[in-house]
């Protein structure tokens, strides 16, 4: 799939990119009509992994499974921190993507820690979260925190720490396991 302009595959707060709307209203229906697919499954790597997580949070019950590989899995506080960092503002344009860091409703909507508190909150979703043992930007920490949260809530999921960093050499073996 396309790269997504470093925008996490969400509809941008400034209205210039509507990736999530495009996927849900155009791409997914086209694929289902054209290829007679069975079920909906979503996966993403890195920023796309965070995007896959946002999709299942924003569209509960639509997907049967989701895989987040080396994607940041942030709570509302983490979202504020990443949006506020100078690196993100300069290189990722997160103000355009996510909007005002004080928009609590928008942050809550994308916070798996607030949205998923009981097994039924996943609406039957099978969830796989994985990251490298030497991943970047604290991704391992955010993934481990979400895993601990899901475990404490009794929410079934699969969690894996694989050998490697934030690169294709580390992710490739996951595609065959």
Residue pairs with C-beta under 8 A, 6 or more apart in sequence:
1 48
4 19
4 47
4 48
4 51
5 17
5 19
6 47
6 91
6 92
6 93
6 97
7 17
7 19
7 47
7 93
7 96
7 97
8 47
8 48
8 50
8 51
8 54
8 97
9 19
9 20
9 23
9 44
9 47
9 48
9 51
9 52
9 54
9 55
10 19
10 20
10 51
10 54
10 58
10 97
10 98
10 110
11 17
11 18
11 19
11 20
11 21
12 18
12 19
12 96
12 97
13 95
13 96
13 97
13 98
13 99
13 100
13 103
13 106
14 96
14 97
14 99
16 96
17 97
19 51
20 54
20 55
20 58
23 55
24 55
24 59
24 62
28 40
31 37
39 64
39 65
40 62
40 63
40 64
41 63
41 64
41 65
41 66
41 67
42 52
42 55
42 56
42 63
42 65
42 66
42 67
43 49
43 52
43 66
43 67
43 68
43 69
44 50
44 51
44 52
44 53
44 67
44 68
44 69
44 71
45 69
45 70
45 71
45 171
46 69
46 70
46 71
46 166
47 71
47 72
48 71
49 67
49 68
49 69
49 70
49 71
49 72
50 68
50 71
50 72
50 73
50 74
51 71
52 66
52 67
52 68
52 71
53 66
53 68
53 71
53 73
53 112
54 110
55 62
55 63
55 66
56 62
56 63
56 66
56 125
56 127
57 109
57 110
57 111
57 112
57 115
58 109
58 110
60 121
60 122
60 123
60 125
61 123
61 124
61 125
63 125
64 124
64 125
64 126
65 125
65 126
65 127
65 128
66 125
66 126
66 127
66 128
67 128
67 129
67 130
68 127
68 128
68 129
68 130
68 143
69 130
69 131
69 171
69 174
70 130
70 131
70 132
70 135
70 139
70 166
70 170
70 171
71 139
71 143
72 78
72 82
72 137
72 138
72 139
72 142
73 112
73 129
73 142
73 143
73 145
73 146
74 82
74 111
74 142
75 111
75 112
75 113
75 114
75 145
76 104
76 107
76 108
76 111
76 113
76 114
78 142
79 98
79 101
79 107
79 110
79 111
80 101
80 107
82 88
82 94
83 89
83 94
83 95
83 98
83 101
84 101
88 94
89 95
98 106
99 106
100 106
108 114
108 115
109 115
112 146
112 149
113 145
113 146
113 149
115 121
116 122
116 149
116 150
116 153
116 155
117 153
118 153
118 154
118 155
119 153
119 154
119 155
119 156
121 155
122 155
122 156
126 156
126 157
126 158
127 150
127 155
127 156
127 157
127 158
128 157
128 158
128 159
128 160
129 143
129 146
129 147
129 157
129 158
129 159
129 160
130 143
130 159
130 160
130 161
130 162
130 174
131 139
131 140
131 143
131 161
131 162
132 139
132 140
132 161
132 162
132 163
132 164
132 165
132 166
132 170
133 140
133 161
133 162
133 163
133 164
134 164
134 165
135 165
135 166
136 165
136 166
137 166
139 166
140 161
143 159
147 157
147 159
150 157
150 159
160 174
162 170
162 173
162 174
163 170
164 170
164 171
